């Protein structure tokens, strides 16, 4: 029987032990427009010293759920011993995609500065996400030192307790991105139903992962359905083309007949591939 105990910690986050997973909830990595920006930490009993940042984002909406409700979706990583960081960003429709990139970059830096507290090796951090989360994952992996711009009249306030994280390098050691947008110029929109995509062409280019492919990028695994009509597989293919001109360790797994998301055996196959990628590239011997 799973039992859950809740205690308050430092007036900043709560700690919960649910079954064999220890949850540190609502860790604040900054504030914006008076709102806290947070991530949750899920630590398995058999923690292996490596961590994976999971981008909580769909269409750049970052929906809050009780952390214990996320255990099931993150179970493959937890079972493999990875400490999982569920990262939330300023959500659409209030905040746009440019701000989402800036937010998750701040989260990554905060996690790196606190890695020892979570008993995680800062050099053994990976990142994953699907769709918009895949886009954010790639931006973190391929452009970790990017310029953080906020729209006029709107700014993130880190505060003195977060200042040390602001200037911290946060290179990641591996990335797994599911059906990610990589050229954001193809997704700009003036539709009032998609305010998060009402950005300029220059802004779109600045947050396009395909623009940041270099020789020193970490290993990249892409998983994409070949009949995806939301984010066409051509998005992953153009990133593969760019990476093929370098010595980056990369792979593209094509899910035949799959659309925007995987079910059943294909979902299981994707999860196995994700864990295997992190096992290969986040191992202590690989990092050394």
C-alpha positions in Angstrom: 0.0 0.0 0.0 1.3 3.4 -0.9 1.3 6.0 1.8 1.8 9.7 1.4 3.3 12.0 4.0 3.3 15.8 3.5 5.6 18.3 5.4 6.4 21.9 4.8 9.9 22.9 4.0 11.5 26.4 4.2 8.2 28.0 3.2 9.2 27.4 -0.4 8.3 23.9 -1.3 6.7 20.8 0.2 8.2 17.3 0.5 6.1 14.2 0.0 7.0 10.6 0.0 4.6 8.6 -2.2 5.4 4.9 -2.3 9.1 4.7 -3.3 9.2 8.2 -4.9 10.2 11.2 -2.9 8.6 14.4 -4.2 9.9 17.9 -3.6 7.1 20.1 -4.9 6.9 23.7 -6.0 10.6 24.6 -5.9 10.7 28.3 -6.9 13.3 29.3 -9.5 12.1 32.8 -10.1 9.1 35.2 -10.3 7.4 36.9 -13.2 4.6 39.4 -13.0 4.2 38.5 -9.4 3.9 34.8 -10.1 6.2 32.0 -8.9 8.0 29.9 -11.6 8.4 26.4 -10.2 9.6 22.9 -10.8 8.9 19.6 -8.9 11.6 17.1 -8.1 10.8 13.3 -8.2 13.5 11.2 -6.6 13.3 7.4 -6.9 14.4 5.1 -4.1 17.1 3.7 -6.3 18.4 7.0 -7.5 21.5 6.6 -9.8 22.9 10.1 -9.4 21.7 11.3 -12.8 18.7 13.6 -13.6 16.3 14.3 -16.4 14.5 17.6 -16.9 11.0 17.0 -18.2 9.5 20.0 -19.9 5.8 20.3 -18.9 4.5 22.0 -22.0 1.9 21.3 -24.6 1.4 24.1 -27.2 3.4 26.1 -24.7 0.7 25.7 -22.1 2.3 24.6 -18.9 -0.5 23.0 -16.9 -0.1 22.4 -13.2 -0.9 19.0 -11.7 -0.2 17.6 -8.3 3.3 16.0 -8.7 2.1 12.6 -7.5 -0.2 12.6 -10.5 2.8 12.8 -12.8 4.6 9.7 -11.4 2.9 7.4 -13.8 4.0 9.2 -16.9 7.6 9.5 -15.6 7.6 5.9 -14.2 10.1 4.5 -16.8 12.7 7.2 -15.9 12.1 6.7 -12.2 12.3 3.0 -12.4 15.7 3.4 -14.2 16.9 5.4 -11.3 16.7 8.9 -12.7 15.7 11.9 -10.6 13.1 13.8 -12.6 12.6 17.5 -12.6 9.2 18.5 -13.9 9.7 22.0 -15.1 6.9 24.5 -15.5 7.2 27.8 -17.4 5.0 30.9 -17.7 2.1 29.5 -19.6 0.1 30.5 -22.7 -2.1 32.3 -23.3 -0.6 35.0 -20.9 3.0 34.3 -21.9 4.4 33.6 -25.4 6.9 31.0 -26.6 9.9 33.3 -26.4 9.2 33.7 -22.7 8.8 30.0 -22.3 12.3 29.4 -23.6 13.7 32.0 -21.3 11.9 30.5 -18.3 13.0 26.9 -18.8 16.6 28.1 -19.3 16.4 29.8 -15.9 15.0 26.6 -14.4 17.9 24.6 -15.8 20.4 27.0 -14.3 18.7 26.8 -11.0 18.7 23.0 -11.0 22.4 22.9 -11.8 23.2 25.2 -8.8 21.1 22.9 -6.6 22.1 19.6 -8.0 24.1 18.5 -5.0 21.0 19.1 -2.8 19.1 16.7 -4.9 22.1 14.2 -4.9 22.4 14.6 -8.6 25.6 15.0 -10.6 25.3 18.3 -12.5 27.3 16.8 -15.4 24.8 14.0 -15.8 21.6 15.9 -16.6 19.5 15.2 -19.6 16.3 16.8 -20.9 13.1 15.5 -22.5 9.7 16.8 -23.7 7.1 16.2 -26.3 5.8 18.7 -29.0 6.2 22.1 -27.4 8.1 20.4 -24.6 10.4 18.8 -27.3 11.1 22.3 -28.7 12.0 23.6 -25.3 14.2 20.5 -24.7 16.1 21.2 -27.8 16.5 24.8 -27.1 18.0 24.0 -23.7 20.3 21.4 -25.2 21.5 23.2 -28.3 21.5 26.8 -27.0 21.9 26.7 -23.2 23.7 30.1 -23.1 21.1 31.9 -25.2 20.1 35.5 -24.6 17.1 35.7 -22.3 14.7 38.4 -23.7 11.4 39.4 -22.1 8.8 41.4 -24.0 8.6 45.1 -23.2 6.9 45.8 -19.9 7.2 42.2 -18.7 10.3 40.8 -16.9 11.3 38.0 -14.7 12.6 39.0 -11.3 15.0 36.5 -9.9 15.6 38.2 -6.6 18.8 38.0 -4.5 18.3 34.4 -3.5 18.3 33.3 -7.2 21.0 35.6 -8.5 23.7 32.9 -8.3 21.8 30.7 -10.7 21.3 33.5 -13.2 24.9 33.4 -14.4 25.4 29.6 -14.1 26.2 27.6 -17.2 23.8 24.8 -17.6 25.0 22.5 -20.4 23.0 19.3 -20.7 24.5 15.9 -21.5 21.7 14.3 -23.6 18.2 15.1 -25.0 15.2 13.1 -26.1 12.6 15.1 -28.1 9.3 13.8 -29.2 7.8 15.3 -32.4 9.4 18.7 -31.8 9.0 22.0 -33.8 12.5 22.9 -34.7 11.9 25.8 -37.2 9.6 28.2 -35.4 9.1 30.4 -38.5 6.7 27.6 -39.7 4.6 28.1 -36.6 4.1 31.8 -36.3 0.5 32.8 -36.1 -1.6 35.9 -35.8 -4.6 33.8 -34.8 -6.1 35.1 -31.6 -6.6 31.5 -30.5 -2.8 31.1 -30.4 -1.4 34.2 -28.7 1.7 32.3 -27.7 2.7 32.2 -31.4 2.1 35.9 -32.2 5.8 36.6 -32.6 8.0 38.2 -35.2 10.1 36.4 -37.7 13.3 37.4 -36.0 11.9 36.2 -32.7 10.9 32.9 -34.3 14.4 32.4 -35.8 16.0 33.2 -32.4 14.1 30.3 -30.8 14.5 27.8 -33.6 16.6 24.8 -32.4 17.8 24.1 -36.0 19.6 27.4 -36.0 21.9 26.3 -33.1 23.4 23.0 -34.4 27.1 23.0 -33.6 29.8 20.3 -33.2 29.7 20.5 -29.4 26.0 19.7 -29.0 25.0 16.8 -26.8 23.6 13.6 -28.1 20.1 14.1 -29.6 17.4 11.5 -30.0 14.3 12.4 -32.0 11.1 10.3 -32.0 8.4 11.3 -34.6 5.3 9.8 -36.2 5.3 9.9 -40.0 1.7 11.0 -40.3 1.9 13.8 -37.7 -0.3 16.6 -39.0 0.3 19.0 -36.1 4.1 19.0 -36.2 5.0 17.3 -39.5 7.9 14.8 -39.5 9.8 17.2 -41.8 10.5 19.2 -38.7 12.7 16.4 -37.3 14.1 15.7 -40.7 15.5 19.2 -41.2 17.2 19.0 -37.8 18.7 15.6 -38.8 19.9 17.2 -42.0 21.7 19.9 -40.1 23.2 17.5 -37.5 24.4 15.2 -40.3 26.9 17.9 -41.3 28.5 17.6 -37.8 29.9 14.9 -35.6 26.9 15.1 -33.2 25.7 11.7 -31.9 22.1 11.7 -33.0 19.3 9.3 -34.1 15.7 9.6 -35.5 13.2 7.0 -34.7 10.2 7.1 -37.1 7.0 5.7 -35.8 5.1 4.3 -38.8 1.5 5.3 -39.0 1.7 7.4 -35.9 0.3 10.9 -35.6 0.9 13.5 -32.9 1.5 11.2 -30.0 2.0 7.5 -29.5 -0.2 4.8 -28.1 0.1 1.2 -27.1 3.1 -0.6 -28.4 4.5 2.5 -30.0 4.3 4.4 -26.8 6.1 1.6 -25.0 8.7 1.5 -27.7 9.3 5.2 -27.4 9.7 5.0 -23.6 12.2 2.2 -23.9 14.2 4.1 -26.5 14.2 7.2 -24.3 15.5 5.4 -21.2 18.1 3.5 -23.3 19.4 6.8 -24.7 19.8 8.3 -21.3 21.3 5.1 -19.9 23.9 5.3 -22.7 24.7 9.0 -22.5 24.3 9.9 -18.8 26.3 7.0 -17.4 29.3 8.0 -15.3 31.7 6.3 -17.7 30.2 8.2 -20.7 30.5 11.6 -18.9 34.1 10.9 -17.9 
